[in-house]
Amino acid sequence: MGGDLALIVDLRGRVQVQGESALVSDRHEHRVQQGAWVRVLEQMEYGRMILLEVPVPNVESAPLLVEPVRHLEKAQQAMLRGEWREAVGCCRDVLEALADVLLDARVQDPEVNALFEGTRFMNKEARLRTLRRALLVLCHPARHADEVAKDFEWEPRDARAVVAAVAALVSRYGPPNQ
């Protein structure tokens, strides 16, 4: 909260000497002045990183999400291995499984379907532009109060999804290999 940083270590153990044992404990505290730890964070470029925790749904309480979560875990594992194409491919699998769960094929949205005609032949940059515009369409009502926008209720999960997607897109246009 903008103050000094306190590092506290509690040590507990059992010491045994010549068949006799005793419980021992000790506490060590070290204070680091705010200016010192802020400089360390700057050197680590901590402010240049957005750390956002996105909870993965518990499939015990959301059994319909078993397949999307399974593919999401595979995508994360592929990223950790540096298998970028596989990670993106697994995300496609996540989205297809999610569409199945949400019964997207049953929803008739001619205006939405029209937006995606001909996408099969788009290059990567055109697909990224489409994603940016889709996210802008989603975010737009947060800055308006018209008849449609006034009925939007934004929740923490909405904010997490949008911030994660937008931050990832902004990062994608930064220097390569970051």
Kinemage of the C-alpha trace (Angstrom):
@kinemage 1
@onewidth
@group {chain A} dominant
@subgroup {mainchain}
@vectorlist {calphas} color= white
{ca met a 1} P 0.000 0.000 0.000
{ca gly a 2} L 2.867 2.337 -0.781
{ca gly a 3} L 4.875 1.830 2.389
{ca asp a 4} L 7.919 -0.134 3.441
{ca leu a 5} L 8.131 -3.845 2.676
{ca ala a 6} L 8.303 -6.227 5.631
{ca leu a 7} L 9.821 -9.645 5.077
{ca ile a 8} L 8.928 -11.980 7.932
{ca val a 9} L 10.167 -15.543 8.326
{ca asp a 10} L 8.797 -17.820 11.049
{ca leu a 11} L 10.994 -20.845 11.738
{ca arg a 12} L 9.756 -23.838 13.697
{ca gly a 13} L 11.412 -27.155 14.242
{ca arg a 14} L 12.297 -29.967 16.581
{ca val a 15} L 15.820 -30.343 17.909
{ca gln a 16} L 16.981 -33.687 19.171
{ca val a 17} L 20.140 -34.009 21.243
{ca gln a 18} L 21.158 -37.271 22.944
{ca gly a 19} L 17.622 -38.665 22.871
{ca glu a 20} L 16.044 -35.494 24.240
{ca ser a 21} L 13.919 -33.404 21.890
{ca ala a 22} L 12.547 -29.928 22.129
{ca leu a 23} L 10.424 -27.704 19.938
{ca val a 24} L 12.144 -24.487 18.882
{ca ser a 25} L 10.889 -21.460 17.039
{ca asp a 26} L 12.226 -18.126 15.955
{ca arg a 27} L 10.987 -15.153 13.998
{ca his a 28} L 13.090 -12.917 11.793
{ca glu a 29} L 11.853 -9.673 10.353
{ca his a 30} L 13.603 -7.458 7.850
{ca arg a 31} L 12.242 -4.128 6.676
{ca val a 32} L 13.060 -2.750 3.237
{ca gln a 33} L 12.402 0.944 2.714
{ca gln a 34} L 9.880 1.765 0.005
{ca gly a 35} L 12.411 3.584 -2.169
{ca ala a 36} L 14.747 0.570 -2.209
{ca trp a 37} L 12.158 -2.025 -3.220
{ca val a 38} L 10.571 0.317 -5.774
{ca arg a 39} L 14.001 0.663 -7.449
{ca val a 40} L 14.359 -3.132 -7.498
{ca leu a 41} L 10.912 -3.474 -9.112
{ca glu a 42} L 11.871 -0.860 -11.713
{ca gln a 43} L 15.091 -2.730 -12.495
{ca met a 44} L 13.026 -5.897 -12.982
{ca glu a 45} L 10.708 -3.875 -15.281
{ca tyr a 46} L 7.847 -5.030 -13.082
{ca gly a 47} L 5.730 -2.055 -14.127
{ca arg a 48} L 6.042 -3.215 -17.733
{ca met a 49} L 4.207 -6.440 -16.939
{ca ile a 50} L 0.510 -6.936 -16.357
{ca leu a 51} L -0.003 -9.847 -14.021
{ca leu a 52} L -3.604 -10.910 -14.132
{ca glu a 53} L -4.853 -14.066 -12.521
{ca val a 54} L -7.571 -15.692 -14.568
{ca pro a 55} L -9.257 -18.471 -12.619
{ca val a 56} L -9.824 -21.677 -14.538
{ca pro a 57} L -13.342 -22.922 -13.834
{ca asn a 58} L -13.574 -25.880 -11.494
{ca val a 59} L -15.042 -28.643 -13.642
{ca glu a 60} L -16.573 -30.221 -10.536
{ca ser a 61} L -18.924 -27.247 -10.237
{ca ala a 62} L -19.081 -26.578 -14.000
{ca pro a 63} L -19.060 -30.039 -15.613
{ca leu a 64} L -20.039 -28.680 -19.031
{ca leu a 65} L -16.639 -26.988 -19.196
{ca val a 66} L -14.604 -30.211 -18.949
{ca glu a 67} L -13.586 -30.180 -22.630
{ca pro a 68} L -12.843 -26.444 -22.926
{ca val a 69} L -10.764 -26.567 -19.724
{ca arg a 70} L -8.895 -29.668 -20.892
{ca his a 71} L -7.938 -27.896 -24.140
{ca leu a 72} L -7.020 -24.733 -22.214
{ca glu a 73} L -4.653 -26.728 -20.012
{ca lys a 74} L -3.075 -28.224 -23.140
{ca ala a 75} L -2.647 -24.712 -24.575
{ca gln a 76} L -0.924 -23.559 -21.406
{ca gln a 77} L 1.380 -26.593 -21.398
{ca ala a 78} L 2.269 -25.987 -25.064
{ca met a 79} L 3.146 -22.370 -24.270
{ca leu a 80} L 5.378 -23.462 -21.400
{ca arg a 81} L 7.201 -25.774 -23.830
{ca gly a 82} L 7.569 -22.958 -26.378
{ca glu a 83} L 5.285 -24.709 -28.883
{ca trp a 84} L 3.524 -21.563 -30.123
{ca arg a 85} L 1.583 -23.079 -33.033
{ca glu a 86} L 0.325 -25.898 -30.822
{ca ala a 87} L -0.716 -23.407 -28.114
{ca val a 88} L -2.754 -21.408 -30.629
{ca gly a 89} L -4.193 -24.612 -32.090
{ca cys a 90} L -5.274 -25.748 -28.637
{ca cys a 91} L -6.996 -22.388 -28.170
{ca arg a 92} L -8.965 -23.083 -31.359
{ca asp a 93} L -10.002 -26.372 -29.747
{ca val a 94} L -11.012 -24.465 -26.580
{ca leu a 95} L -13.210 -22.102 -28.577
{ca glu a 96} L -14.831 -24.911 -30.575
{ca ala a 97} L -15.558 -26.881 -27.393
{ca leu a 98} L -16.946 -23.737 -25.755
{ca ala a 99} L -19.173 -23.108 -28.792
{ca asp a 100} L -20.516 -26.650 -28.398
{ca val a 101} L -21.227 -26.079 -24.697
{ca leu a 102} L -22.930 -22.736 -25.372
{ca leu a 103} L -24.892 -24.231 -28.296
{ca asp a 104} L -23.658 -21.453 -30.584
{ca ala a 105} L -24.707 -23.394 -33.692
{ca arg a 106} L -28.345 -23.072 -32.601
{ca val a 107} L -28.192 -19.280 -32.316
{ca gln a 108} L -29.243 -17.579 -35.519
{ca asp a 109} L -27.345 -14.294 -35.751
{ca pro a 110} L -27.385 -13.255 -39.422
{ca glu a 111} L -25.677 -9.940 -38.604
{ca val a 112} L -22.883 -11.706 -36.710
{ca asn a 113} L -22.531 -14.439 -39.322
{ca ala a 114} L -22.210 -11.794 -42.042
{ca leu a 115} L -19.208 -10.308 -40.230
{ca phe a 116} L -17.327 -13.561 -40.582
{ca glu a 117} L -18.066 -14.485 -44.198
{ca gly a 118} L -14.871 -15.053 -46.145
{ca thr a 119} L -12.658 -15.310 -43.070
{ca arg a 120} L -11.201 -18.572 -44.324
{ca phe a 121} L -9.054 -16.617 -46.763
{ca met a 122} L -7.890 -13.907 -44.352
{ca asn a 123} L -4.209 -13.619 -43.567
{ca lys a 124} L -3.024 -13.432 -39.950
{ca glu a 125} L -2.994 -9.616 -39.819
{ca ala a 126} L -6.595 -9.412 -41.084
{ca arg a 127} L -7.641 -11.960 -38.467
{ca leu a 128} L -5.942 -9.944 -35.717
{ca arg a 129} L -7.688 -6.795 -36.995
{ca thr a 130} L -11.008 -8.678 -36.830
{ca leu a 131} L -10.264 -9.683 -33.248
{ca arg a 132} L -9.383 -6.093 -32.295
{ca arg a 133} L -12.615 -4.822 -33.818
{ca ala a 134} L -14.657 -7.543 -32.099
{ca leu a 135} L -13.141 -6.553 -28.749
{ca leu a 136} L -13.898 -2.896 -29.491
{ca val a 137} L -17.524 -3.828 -30.184
{ca leu a 138} L -17.628 -5.592 -26.819
{ca cys a 139} L -16.000 -2.689 -24.927
{ca his a 140} L -17.926 0.112 -26.615
{ca pro a 141} L -20.990 0.077 -24.307
{ca ala a 142} L -18.756 0.709 -21.279
{ca arg a 143} L -18.284 4.269 -22.569
{ca his a 144} L -21.874 4.940 -23.609
{ca ala a 145} L -25.284 5.180 -21.999
{ca asp a 146} L -27.617 4.721 -24.958
{ca glu a 147} L -30.672 2.441 -24.874
{ca val a 148} L -28.592 -0.690 -25.462
{ca ala a 149} L -25.519 0.209 -23.398
{ca lys a 150} L -27.435 1.263 -20.287
{ca asp a 151} L -28.592 -2.329 -19.755
{ca phe a 152} L -25.078 -3.800 -19.682
{ca glu a 153} L -24.011 -5.086 -16.263
{ca trp a 154} L -20.241 -5.456 -16.171
{ca glu a 155} L -18.888 -8.091 -13.780
{ca pro a 156} L -15.368 -8.937 -12.588
{ca arg a 157} L -15.240 -11.889 -14.981
{ca asp a 158} L -16.087 -9.556 -17.883
{ca ala a 159} L -13.285 -7.201 -16.907
{ca arg a 160} L -10.782 -10.080 -16.550
{ca ala a 161} L -11.660 -11.468 -19.978
{ca val a 162} L -11.441 -8.109 -21.718
{ca val a 163} L -8.301 -6.874 -19.929
{ca ala a 164} L -6.499 -10.181 -20.588
{ca ala a 165} L -7.426 -10.199 -24.286
{ca val a 166} L -6.649 -6.517 -24.852
{ca ala a 167} L -3.363 -6.638 -22.915
{ca ala a 168} L -2.279 -9.672 -24.918
{ca leu a 169} L -3.108 -7.883 -28.171
{ca val a 170} L -1.196 -4.745 -27.184
{ca ser a 171} L 1.763 -6.913 -26.188
{ca arg a 172} L 1.578 -8.714 -29.528
{ca tyr a 173} L 2.423 -5.444 -31.327
{ca gly a 174} L 5.460 -4.742 -29.134
{ca pro a 175} L 8.978 -5.943 -29.877
{ca pro a 176} L 9.225 -9.631 -30.858
{ca asn a 177} L 10.384 -12.264 -28.362
{ca gln a 178} L 8.929 -10.550 -25.325
